[in-house]
């Protein structure tokens, strides 16, 4: 094998991401051989028969013996079993990778079951199957590889058009926890809270306007996916519990100030968090936000929404989910801007709406007053707090079955809007690809 792209790419696991990458690599002219579980062989072979340069085979042995670059595109919870089964068949000198969102279990499996003469240059695409990889981030991790094998892997990954970021597997798991665990938790809890209230937020005046447009769309986007897309990271990343627990603590602390109407302490905590994260919110600061400094503009925020109520009928919102996120970053000492190299579309939007809120002093002050004094939305915030607790309990117990059940129950509540929400959020994400990086 030379430093150029390998002749054959192998993919074990033809779920949504596996199929996406099989088609993309085949589209570059590379030969791709792929498989899924044997009972899906006939179905997948028929579905993918028209894809040029792609061959579907019955099992992973047929893939492992042929591939120059072999990607395990399977769920984190099964990666050990799948690598144990097919890893010993990997041919001499092969480059092996995985597409799991948590690299600790994946690398453990590679070290246990792969031959010692196999190279490991693994990867993680930080986007879902509904988003083109062009312009999105792919993390590349050199675990063990010759210079030639590493160069070959990198040149192959570059063919997808993603922005490559290089780090260790341990760094990857820490950064993905920092960027994704609390982010996903916030959106998951929003959805569950709305479900418990029997409320469709796009029909409610308190959830109108740009910031809420993004919150609703991203919650629907997450629930339009499969639960394992998020459960692996939340349950198997060793850094996840710390993130989840702090987000819950932040929500609880802020809600206590709201219930006691302690505006001074509430505002002080929020401004301290804003100072730490955005450097613009000390009591003596009256900075007016500049559109050029924002990741999300008024135009973009207003363009994407599902609301059926006129925007001028919007009522104030506490935005507890957002201010708790900023407080969580502050309490953990996380600088979200340092993690933009490993951003997912969902994280970038989460940071974008937080930045938008905290850079707009009038909007932030409105949210503070609303949080402390607007009793008409207190029930909403109480439901959100309860939903956060539900999700954090599941995460801390590592209960995959409960995670899937809670996810699917909430998902079914929004079933009729999931496709529309996913399509609208995809358009928003596509627009962000060419947007500048956010400034502090």
VEXDO-410916 format. One record per residue (C-alpha): chain; x, y, z; residue in one letter. Coordinates in steps of 0.05 Angstrom, whole numbers, plus 32768, in hexadecimal, padded with zeros to 4 digits. Layout:
% residues N
{'A'; {X; Y; Z}; 'A'};
...
This chain:
% residues 440
{'A'; {8000; 8000; 8000}; 'X'};
{'A'; {801A; 8045; 7FEF}; 'X'};
{'A'; {800C; 8089; 800D}; 'X'};
{'A'; {7FD3; 8093; 7FDD}; 'X'};
{'A'; {7F8B; 807E; 7FE9}; 'X'};
{'A'; {7F82; 8033; 7FF3}; 'X'};
{'A'; {7F61; 800A; 7FBD}; 'X'};
{'A'; {7F2B; 7FEC; 7FE8}; 'X'};
{'A'; {7F04; 800A; 8021}; 'X'};
{'A'; {7EDF; 7FD9; 804E}; 'X'};
{'A'; {7EA3; 7FEC; 8079}; 'X'};
{'A'; {7E87; 7FBE; 80AE}; 'X'};
{'A'; {7E43; 7FDA; 80C3}; 'X'};
{'A'; {7E11; 7FF6; 8091}; 'X'};
{'A'; {7DE6; 8020; 80BE}; 'X'};
{'A'; {7DD7; 8068; 80A9}; 'X'};
{'A'; {7E1F; 8080; 80B0}; 'X'};
{'A'; {7E3C; 8040; 8093}; 'X'};
{'A'; {7E11; 8047; 8054}; 'X'};
{'A'; {7E22; 8091; 804F}; 'X'};
{'A'; {7E6D; 8084; 804F}; 'X'};
{'A'; {7E69; 8046; 8023}; 'X'};
{'A'; {7E46; 8071; 7FEE}; 'X'};
{'A'; {7E75; 80AB; 7FF7}; 'X'};
{'A'; {7EB5; 8083; 7FF1}; 'X'};
{'A'; {7E99; 805D; 7FB6}; 'X'};
{'A'; {7E87; 80A0; 7F97}; 'X'};
{'A'; {7ED0; 80B5; 7F99}; 'X'};
{'A'; {7EE2; 8079; 7F6D}; 'X'};
{'A'; {7EFD; 804D; 7FA4}; 'X'};
{'A'; {7EE7; 8004; 7FA8}; 'X'};
{'A'; {7EBC; 7FF9; 7FE5}; 'X'};
{'A'; {7EA9; 7FB6; 8003}; 'X'};
{'A'; {7E77; 7FB7; 803C}; 'X'};
{'A'; {7E49; 7F8E; 8068}; 'X'};
{'A'; {7E18; 7F90; 80A0}; 'X'};
{'A'; {7DF7; 7F58; 80C8}; 'X'};
{'A'; {7DEE; 7F1B; 809C}; 'X'};
{'A'; {7DA2; 7F1D; 80A0}; 'X'};
{'A'; {7DA4; 7F61; 807E}; 'X'};
{'A'; {7DD0; 7F49; 8044}; 'X'};
{'A'; {7D99; 7F3E; 8010}; 'X'};
{'A'; {7D76; 7F7F; 8021}; 'X'};
{'A'; {7DB5; 7FAA; 801F}; 'X'};
{'A'; {7DD0; 7F88; 7FE1}; 'X'};
{'A'; {7D8F; 7F99; 7FBC}; 'X'};
{'A'; {7D8C; 7FE0; 7FD7}; 'X'};
{'A'; {7DD4; 7FF1; 7FC5}; 'X'};
{'A'; {7DDC; 7FC9; 7F85}; 'X'};
{'A'; {7DDB; 8008; 7F5A}; 'X'};
{'A'; {7E14; 8029; 7F80}; 'X'};
{'A'; {7E52; 8025; 7F55}; 'X'};
{'A'; {7E93; 800C; 7F75}; 'X'};
{'A'; {7E6D; 7FF0; 7FB1}; 'X'};
{'A'; {7E67; 7FA6; 7FC1}; 'X'};
{'A'; {7E3C; 7F8C; 7FFA}; 'X'};
{'A'; {7E53; 7F49; 8017}; 'X'};
{'A'; {7E34; 7F1A; 804A}; 'X'};
{'A'; {7E61; 7F25; 8086}; 'X'};
{'A'; {7E9D; 7F49; 80A3}; 'X'};
{'A'; {7ECE; 7F12; 8090}; 'X'};
{'A'; {7EC3; 7F22; 8047}; 'X'};
{'A'; {7ED1; 7F6B; 8056}; 'X'};
{'A'; {7F0C; 7F62; 8085}; 'X'};
{'A'; {7F33; 7F36; 8056}; 'X'};
{'A'; {7F2E; 7F67; 801C}; 'X'};
{'A'; {7F32; 7FAD; 803A}; 'X'};
{'A'; {7F6F; 7FDA; 803A}; 'X'};
{'A'; {7F4A; 800C; 8065}; 'X'};
{'A'; {7F16; 7FEB; 8092}; 'X'};
{'A'; {7EE2; 8014; 80B8}; 'X'};
{'A'; {7EB7; 7FF7; 80EF}; 'X'};
{'A'; {7E77; 8020; 80EA}; 'X'};
{'A'; {7E51; 8001; 8125}; 'X'};
{'A'; {7E33; 8018; 8166}; 'X'};
{'A'; {7E63; 8022; 81A0}; 'X'};
{'A'; {7E3E; 7FEE; 81CA}; 'X'};
{'A'; {7E4C; 7FB6; 8198}; 'X'};
{'A'; {7E91; 7FCB; 817F}; 'X'};
{'A'; {7EB5; 7F9B; 81AD}; 'X'};
{'A'; {7E8D; 7F5F; 8194}; 'X'};
{'A'; {7E92; 7F72; 814B}; 'X'};
{'A'; {7EDD; 7F7E; 814D}; 'X'};
{'A'; {7EE7; 7F3D; 8174}; 'X'};
{'A'; {7EC2; 7F17; 813D}; 'X'};
{'A'; {7EE2; 7F35; 80FF}; 'X'};
{'A'; {7F22; 7F56; 8118}; 'X'};
{'A'; {7F4F; 7F18; 8113}; 'X'};
{'A'; {7F3E; 7F13; 80C9}; 'X'};
{'A'; {7F59; 7F58; 80B8}; 'X'};
{'A'; {7F90; 7F52; 8085}; 'X'};
{'A'; {7FD9; 7F64; 8090}; 'X'};
{'A'; {7FE8; 7FAE; 808D}; 'X'};
{'A'; {7FA0; 7FC4; 808C}; 'X'};
{'A'; {7F8B; 8007; 80A8}; 'X'};
{'A'; {7F52; 8000; 80DA}; 'X'};
{'A'; {7F23; 8036; 80F2}; 'X'};
{'A'; {7EE1; 803C; 8116}; 'X'};
{'A'; {7EA9; 806F; 8112}; 'X'};
{'A'; {7E92; 806A; 815A}; 'X'};
{'A'; {7E86; 80AA; 8182}; 'X'};
{'A'; {7EAD; 808F; 81BE}; 'X'};
{'A'; {7EF3; 8078; 81B0}; 'X'};
{'A'; {7F05; 8058; 81F2}; 'X'};
{'A'; {7EDD; 8017; 81E7}; 'X'};
{'A'; {7EEF; 8016; 819D}; 'X'};
{'A'; {7F3A; 801B; 81A9}; 'X'};
{'A'; {7F36; 7FE6; 81E0}; 'X'};
{'A'; {7F16; 7FB7; 81AE}; 'X'};
{'A'; {7F4A; 7FC6; 8178}; 'X'};
{'A'; {7F83; 7FB9; 81A9}; 'X'};
{'A'; {7F64; 7F77; 81C1}; 'X'};
{'A'; {7F50; 7F58; 817F}; 'X'};
{'A'; {7F76; 7F75; 8144}; 'X'};
{'A'; {7FB7; 7F56; 812C}; 'X'};
{'A'; {7FF5; 7F7C; 8141}; 'X'};
{'A'; {8008; 7F8A; 80F9}; 'X'};
{'A'; {7FC9; 7FB2; 80EC}; 'X'};
{'A'; {7FC9; 7FFF; 80ED}; 'X'};
{'A'; {7F95; 8026; 8113}; 'X'};
{'A'; {7F84; 806C; 80FA}; 'X'};
{'A'; {7F3E; 8076; 8113}; 'X'};
{'A'; {7F0C; 80AE; 8106}; 'X'};
{'A'; {7ECB; 80CE; 811C}; 'X'};
{'A'; {7E9F; 80F8; 80EE}; 'X'};
{'A'; {7E7E; 812D; 8118}; 'X'};
{'A'; {7E3C; 812F; 80F3}; 'X'};
{'A'; {7E00; 8102; 80E7}; 'X'};
{'A'; {7DED; 80DA; 80A9}; 'X'};
{'A'; {7DBF; 8111; 8090}; 'X'};
{'A'; {7DF7; 8143; 8088}; 'X'};
{'A'; {7E2B; 8145; 8050}; 'X'};
{'A'; {7E71; 813A; 806C}; 'X'};
{'A'; {7E8B; 8173; 8040}; 'X'};
{'A'; {7EA2; 81AB; 806E}; 'X'};
{'A'; {7E91; 8184; 80AD}; 'X'};
{'A'; {7EC5; 816C; 80DF}; 'X'};
{'A'; {7EE5; 8128; 80E0}; 'X'};
{'A'; {7F13; 8117; 811A}; 'X'};
{'A'; {7F4E; 80EB; 8107}; 'X'};
{'A'; {7F73; 80C4; 813D}; 'X'};
{'A'; {7FB5; 80A0; 8131}; 'X'};
{'A'; {7FB6; 8068; 8164}; 'X'};
{'A'; {7FEC; 803C; 8145}; 'X'};
{'A'; {8003; 8043; 80FD}; 'X'};
{'A'; {803F; 8049; 80D0}; 'X'};
{'A'; {804A; 808D; 80AF}; 'X'};
{'A'; {8035; 806E; 806C}; 'X'};
{'A'; {7FF5; 8051; 8089}; 'X'};
{'A'; {7FE4; 8092; 80AC}; 'X'};
{'A'; {7FEE; 80BA; 806B}; 'X'};
{'A'; {7FC3; 8089; 8045}; 'X'};
{'A'; {7F8B; 808E; 8078}; 'X'};
{'A'; {7F8D; 80DA; 8078}; 'X'};
{'A'; {7F8D; 80DF; 802C}; 'X'};
{'A'; {7F51; 80B1; 802A}; 'X'};
{'A'; {7F2A; 80D7; 805F}; 'X'};
{'A'; {7F38; 8118; 803B}; 'X'};
{'A'; {7F13; 80FE; 7FFE}; 'X'};
{'A'; {7ED2; 8109; 8024}; 'X'};
{'A'; {7EDB; 8154; 8027}; 'X'};
{'A'; {7ED9; 8159; 8073}; 'X'};
{'A'; {7F05; 8185; 809E}; 'X'};
{'A'; {7F37; 8157; 80C0}; 'X'};
{'A'; {7F4A; 8163; 8108}; 'X'};
{'A'; {7F81; 8139; 8128}; 'X'};
{'A'; {7F84; 8124; 8171}; 'X'};
{'A'; {7F8C; 80E8; 819E}; 'X'};
{'A'; {7F53; 80B9; 81AF}; 'X'};
{'A'; {7F53; 80D1; 81F8}; 'X'};
{'A'; {7F50; 811A; 81E2}; 'X'};
{'A'; {7F17; 8108; 81B3}; 'X'};
{'A'; {7EED; 80EA; 81EB}; 'X'};
{'A'; {7EF9; 8125; 8219}; 'X'};
{'A'; {7EE8; 8159; 81E4}; 'X'};
{'A'; {7EAA; 8134; 81CB}; 'X'};
{'A'; {7E91; 8130; 8212}; 'X'};
{'A'; {7E9D; 817A; 821C}; 'X'};
{'A'; {7E79; 818C; 81DB}; 'X'};
{'A'; {7E41; 8159; 81D5}; 'X'};
{'A'; {7E2A; 813A; 8217}; 'X'};
{'A'; {7E09; 8177; 8237}; 'X'};
{'A'; {7DF6; 8191; 81F3}; 'X'};
{'A'; {7DCE; 8153; 81E2}; 'X'};
{'A'; {7DB4; 814F; 8229}; 'X'};
{'A'; {7D96; 8194; 8224}; 'X'};
{'A'; {7D71; 8185; 81E3}; 'X'};
{'A'; {7D5B; 8140; 81FB}; 'X'};
{'A'; {7D3E; 815E; 823A}; 'X'};
{'A'; {7D1A; 8195; 8214}; 'X'};
{'A'; {7CF7; 8161; 81EB}; 'X'};
{'A'; {7CE4; 8136; 8227}; 'X'};
{'A'; {7CCA; 8173; 824D}; 'X'};
{'A'; {7C9F; 8188; 8212}; 'X'};
{'A'; {7C85; 8141; 820E}; 'X'};
{'A'; {7C72; 813F; 8257}; 'X'};
{'A'; {7C4E; 8181; 824F}; 'X'};
{'A'; {7C2A; 8169; 8210}; 'X'};
{'A'; {7C45; 81A8; 81EF}; 'X'};
{'A'; {7C5C; 81B3; 81A7}; 'X'};
{'A'; {7C8C; 81EE; 81B0}; 'X'};
{'A'; {7C81; 820B; 816B}; 'X'};
{'A'; {7C39; 8218; 817F}; 'X'};
{'A'; {7C4C; 823D; 81BF}; 'X'};
{'A'; {7C5B; 8288; 81C2}; 'X'};
{'A'; {7C94; 827F; 81F3}; 'X'};
{'A'; {7CBA; 8256; 81C0}; 'X'};
{'A'; {7CB8; 8286; 8186}; 'X'};
{'A'; {7CF4; 82AD; 816C}; 'X'};
{'A'; {7D39; 829E; 8152}; 'X'};
{'A'; {7D59; 827C; 818F}; 'X'};
{'A'; {7D1D; 8250; 819A}; 'X'};
{'A'; {7D1A; 823E; 8150}; 'X'};
{'A'; {7D5E; 821E; 8156}; 'X'};
{'A'; {7D4E; 81FC; 8199}; 'X'};
{'A'; {7D10; 81DC; 817B}; 'X'};
{'A'; {7D31; 81C7; 813A}; 'X'};
{'A'; {7D6D; 81A8; 815C}; 'X'};
{'A'; {7D42; 8182; 818E}; 'X'};
{'A'; {7D19; 8166; 8154}; 'X'};
{'A'; {7D58; 8156; 812E}; 'X'};
{'A'; {7D74; 812D; 8167}; 'X'};
{'A'; {7D33; 8107; 8170}; 'X'};
{'A'; {7D30; 80F9; 8125}; 'X'};
{'A'; {7D6F; 80CE; 812C}; 'X'};
{'A'; {7D77; 808B; 814E}; 'X'};
{'A'; {7D83; 8088; 8198}; 'X'};
{'A'; {7DC6; 8064; 8192}; 'X'};
{'A'; {7DE3; 80A1; 816E}; 'X'};
{'A'; {7DE3; 80C5; 81B2}; 'X'};
{'A'; {7DE0; 808D; 81E5}; 'X'};
{'A'; {7E26; 8072; 81D6}; 'X'};
{'A'; {7E46; 80B5; 81E6}; 'X'};
{'A'; {7E1C; 80C2; 8223}; 'X'};
{'A'; {7E22; 807D; 8242}; 'X'};
{'A'; {7E67; 8065; 822D}; 'X'};
{'A'; {7E92; 80A3; 822D}; 'X'};
{'A'; {7EB6; 80A5; 8270}; 'X'};
{'A'; {7EB2; 80F1; 8272}; 'X'};
{'A'; {7E66; 80F4; 8265}; 'X'};
{'A'; {7E4C; 80EE; 82AC}; 'X'};
{'A'; {7E72; 812A; 82C5}; 'X'};
{'A'; {7E55; 8155; 828D}; 'X'};
{'A'; {7E0E; 813C; 8297}; 'X'};
{'A'; {7E10; 8144; 82E3}; 'X'};
{'A'; {7E29; 818C; 82DE}; 'X'};
{'A'; {7DF4; 819F; 82AC}; 'X'};
{'A'; {7DC0; 8184; 82DC}; 'X'};
{'A'; {7DE0; 81AA; 8316}; 'X'};
{'A'; {7DE0; 81EA; 82ED}; 'X'};
{'A'; {7D96; 81E3; 82DC}; 'X'};
{'A'; {7D85; 81D5; 8325}; 'X'};
{'A'; {7DAC; 820F; 8341}; 'X'};
{'A'; {7D8F; 8240; 830F}; 'X'};
{'A'; {7D48; 8227; 831A}; 'X'};
{'A'; {7D4F; 8230; 8366}; 'X'};
{'A'; {7D5F; 8279; 835B}; 'X'};
{'A'; {7D23; 827F; 832D}; 'X'};
{'A'; {7CF3; 825F; 835F}; 'X'};
{'A'; {7D0A; 828D; 8397}; 'X'};
{'A'; {7D0A; 82C9; 8368}; 'X'};
{'A'; {7D52; 82D9; 837A}; 'X'};
{'A'; {7D60; 8304; 833D}; 'X'};
{'A'; {7DA2; 831F; 8358}; 'X'};
{'A'; {7DC2; 82DB; 8364}; 'X'};
{'A'; {7DA4; 82BF; 8324}; 'X'};
{'A'; {7DBF; 82F8; 82F9}; 'X'};
{'A'; {7E03; 82F6; 831C}; 'X'};
{'A'; {7E0C; 82AC; 830D}; 'X'};
{'A'; {7DF7; 82B5; 82C4}; 'X'};
{'A'; {7E25; 82F2; 82BA}; 'X'};
{'A'; {7E60; 82CE; 82DA}; 'X'};
{'A'; {7E55; 8294; 82AA}; 'X'};
{'A'; {7E4E; 82C3; 826F}; 'X'};
{'A'; {7E8E; 82E8; 8283}; 'X'};
{'A'; {7EB4; 82A6; 8285}; 'X'};
{'A'; {7E9A; 828C; 8243}; 'X'};
{'A'; {7E8D; 82CA; 8219}; 'X'};
{'A'; {7EB6; 8301; 823D}; 'X'};
{'A'; {7E7F; 8335; 8235}; 'X'};
{'A'; {7E4F; 8335; 8270}; 'X'};
{'A'; {7E6D; 8356; 82AD}; 'X'};
{'A'; {7E3F; 8386; 82D1}; 'X'};
{'A'; {7E63; 83C3; 82B5}; 'X'};
{'A'; {7E5F; 83A9; 826E}; 'X'};
{'A'; {7E29; 83C3; 823F}; 'X'};
{'A'; {7E45; 83A5; 81FF}; 'X'};
{'A'; {7E16; 83A3; 81C5}; 'X'};
{'A'; {7E1D; 8364; 819C}; 'X'};
{'A'; {7E38; 836A; 8155}; 'X'};
{'A'; {7E19; 8340; 811F}; 'X'};
{'A'; {7E5F; 8331; 8103}; 'X'};
{'A'; {7E73; 8310; 8144}; 'X'};
{'A'; {7E38; 82E0; 8145}; 'X'};
{'A'; {7E35; 829A; 812B}; 'X'};
{'A'; {7DEA; 829F; 8122}; 'X'};
{'A'; {7DCD; 82DF; 8106}; 'X'};
{'A'; {7D86; 82FA; 810F}; 'X'};
{'A'; {7D78; 82E8; 80C7}; 'X'};
{'A'; {7D8E; 82A0; 80CE}; 'X'};
{'A'; {7D6A; 8297; 8111}; 'X'};
{'A'; {7D29; 82B2; 80F5}; 'X'};
{'A'; {7D2C; 828B; 80B4}; 'X'};
{'A'; {7D27; 8245; 80D1}; 'X'};
{'A'; {7CEB; 8235; 80FC}; 'X'};
{'A'; {7CAC; 820C; 8100}; 'X'};
{'A'; {7C81; 823F; 8125}; 'X'};
{'A'; {7C39; 824C; 8111}; 'X'};
{'A'; {7C31; 8289; 813E}; 'X'};
{'A'; {7C49; 82CD; 8123}; 'X'};
{'A'; {7C8E; 82DF; 813E}; 'X'};
{'A'; {7C75; 8322; 8159}; 'X'};
{'A'; {7C4B; 82FB; 818B}; 'X'};
{'A'; {7C88; 82DD; 81AC}; 'X'};
{'A'; {7C89; 82DD; 81F8}; 'X'};
{'A'; {7CC8; 82DD; 8223}; 'X'};
{'A'; {7CEC; 829C; 8233}; 'X'};
{'A'; {7D1C; 828D; 826C}; 'X'};
{'A'; {7D49; 8264; 823D}; 'X'};
{'A'; {7D5C; 823A; 8279}; 'X'};
{'A'; {7D79; 8203; 824D}; 'X'};
{'A'; {7DAA; 8235; 822E}; 'X'};
{'A'; {7DC0; 825B; 826B}; 'X'};
{'A'; {7DCA; 8219; 8290}; 'X'};
{'A'; {7DF7; 8202; 8257}; 'X'};
{'A'; {7E23; 8240; 825E}; 'X'};
{'A'; {7E24; 8238; 82A9}; 'X'};
{'A'; {7E38; 81EF; 82A0}; 'X'};
{'A'; {7E72; 8203; 8273}; 'X'};
{'A'; {7E88; 8236; 82A7}; 'X'};
{'A'; {7E83; 8206; 82E2}; 'X'};
{'A'; {7EAC; 81D1; 82BD}; 'X'};
{'A'; {7EDF; 8202; 82A3}; 'X'};
{'A'; {7ECE; 81F0; 825B}; 'X'};
{'A'; {7EDC; 8223; 8225}; 'X'};
{'A'; {7EAD; 8210; 81EC}; 'X'};
{'A'; {7ED5; 8239; 81BB}; 'X'};
{'A'; {7F11; 820D; 81C6}; 'X'};
{'A'; {7EE7; 81D2; 81B0}; 'X'};
{'A'; {7ECF; 81EE; 816E}; 'X'};
{'A'; {7F03; 81C5; 8149}; 'X'};
{'A'; {7ED9; 8189; 815C}; 'X'};
{'A'; {7E95; 81A9; 8154}; 'X'};
{'A'; {7E57; 8183; 813E}; 'X'};
{'A'; {7E20; 81AA; 811C}; 'X'};
{'A'; {7DF5; 81A3; 815B}; 'X'};
{'A'; {7E2C; 81BD; 8188}; 'X'};
{'A'; {7E3B; 81F8; 815A}; 'X'};
{'A'; {7DF1; 820B; 815A}; 'X'};
{'A'; {7DEE; 8202; 81A6}; 'X'};
{'A'; {7E29; 8231; 81AE}; 'X'};
{'A'; {7E0C; 825F; 817A}; 'X'};
{'A'; {7DCA; 8269; 819E}; 'X'};
{'A'; {7DED; 8270; 81E2}; 'X'};
{'A'; {7E1B; 82A5; 81C4}; 'X'};
{'A'; {7DE1; 82C9; 81A4}; 'X'};
{'A'; {7DBB; 82CC; 81E6}; 'X'};
{'A'; {7DF6; 82E1; 8210}; 'X'};
{'A'; {7E0E; 8315; 81DE}; 'X'};
{'A'; {7DCA; 8336; 81DC}; 'X'};
{'A'; {7DC6; 835A; 821F}; 'X'};
{'A'; {7D7D; 836D; 8216}; 'X'};
{'A'; {7D68; 8326; 8205}; 'X'};
{'A'; {7D91; 830A; 823F}; 'X'};
{'A'; {7D73; 833C; 8270}; 'X'};
{'A'; {7D2E; 8329; 8256}; 'X'};
{'A'; {7D3D; 82E0; 8262}; 'X'};
{'A'; {7D56; 82EE; 82A9}; 'X'};
{'A'; {7D17; 8315; 82BB}; 'X'};
{'A'; {7CEB; 82E0; 829B}; 'X'};
{'A'; {7D0F; 82A7; 82C0}; 'X'};
{'A'; {7D07; 82C8; 8304}; 'X'};
{'A'; {7CC2; 82E8; 82FF}; 'X'};
{'A'; {7C99; 82C8; 82C7}; 'X'};
{'A'; {7C72; 8294; 82EC}; 'X'};
{'A'; {7C4A; 8282; 82AE}; 'X'};
{'A'; {7C87; 825C; 8292}; 'X'};
{'A'; {7CA0; 8241; 82D5}; 'X'};
{'A'; {7C7D; 81FF; 82C8}; 'X'};
{'A'; {7CA3; 81F8; 8286}; 'X'};
{'A'; {7CE6; 8202; 82AA}; 'X'};
{'A'; {7CD2; 81D1; 82E0}; 'X'};
{'A'; {7CC2; 819C; 82AB}; 'X'};
{'A'; {7D05; 81AA; 828A}; 'X'};
{'A'; {7D29; 81A1; 82CC}; 'X'};
{'A'; {7D04; 815F; 82D8}; 'X'};
{'A'; {7D15; 8147; 8292}; 'X'};
{'A'; {7D5F; 8157; 829C}; 'X'};
{'A'; {7D5E; 812F; 82DD}; 'X'};
{'A'; {7D3D; 80F4; 82B8}; 'X'};
{'A'; {7D72; 80F3; 8282}; 'X'};
{'A'; {7DAD; 80FD; 82B2}; 'X'};
{'A'; {7D95; 80C3; 82DD}; 'X'};
{'A'; {7D94; 8096; 829F}; 'X'};
{'A'; {7DD9; 80AD; 828A}; 'X'};
{'A'; {7DF8; 80A4; 82CF}; 'X'};
{'A'; {7DDB; 805E; 82D5}; 'X'};
{'A'; {7DF5; 804D; 828F}; 'X'};
{'A'; {7DB0; 8030; 8280}; 'X'};
{'A'; {7DAD; 8026; 8234}; 'X'};
{'A'; {7D67; 8008; 8235}; 'X'};
{'A'; {7D4A; 8042; 825D}; 'X'};
{'A'; {7D6E; 8073; 822F}; 'X'};
{'A'; {7D50; 8053; 81F1}; 'X'};
{'A'; {7D0B; 8050; 8211}; 'X'};
{'A'; {7D0C; 8099; 8226}; 'X'};
{'A'; {7D26; 80AF; 81E3}; 'X'};
{'A'; {7CF2; 8088; 81BB}; 'X'};
{'A'; {7CB9; 809E; 81E7}; 'X'};
{'A'; {7CCB; 80E7; 81DC}; 'X'};
{'A'; {7CD8; 80DB; 8193}; 'X'};
{'A'; {7C93; 80BE; 8188}; 'X'};
{'A'; {7C73; 80FE; 81A5}; 'X'};
{'A'; {7C93; 8128; 816F}; 'X'};
{'A'; {7C8C; 80F4; 8137}; 'X'};
{'A'; {7C64; 8120; 8108}; 'X'};
{'A'; {7C97; 8159; 8109}; 'X'};
{'A'; {7CD9; 8132; 8108}; 'X'};
{'A'; {7CE2; 8132; 80BC}; 'X'};
{'A'; {7CD2; 817B; 80B5}; 'X'};
{'A'; {7CFF; 818D; 80F0}; 'X'};
{'A'; {7D38; 8164; 80D5}; 'X'};
{'A'; {7D33; 8183; 8090}; 'X'};
{'A'; {7D31; 81CA; 80AC}; 'X'};
{'A'; {7D6C; 81BC; 80DA}; 'X'};
{'A'; {7D93; 819F; 80A0}; 'X'};
{'A'; {7D89; 81DF; 8079}; 'X'};
{'A'; {7DA0; 8207; 80B5}; 'X'};
{'A'; {7DDE; 81DB; 80BD}; 'X'};
{'A'; {7DEF; 81E1; 8073}; 'X'};
{'A'; {7DED; 822D; 807A}; 'X'};
{'A'; {7E1C; 822A; 80B6}; 'X'};
{'A'; {7E51; 8204; 808F}; 'X'};
{'A'; {7E67; 8243; 806C}; 'X'};
{'A'; {7E5C; 8271; 80A7}; 'X'};
{'A'; {7E98; 828E; 80CC}; 'X'};
{'A'; {7EB0; 8271; 810E}; 'X'};
{'A'; {7E8F; 8294; 8149}; 'X'};
{'A'; {7EB7; 82C8; 816F}; 'X'};
{'A'; {7EB4; 82D6; 81B9}; 'X'};
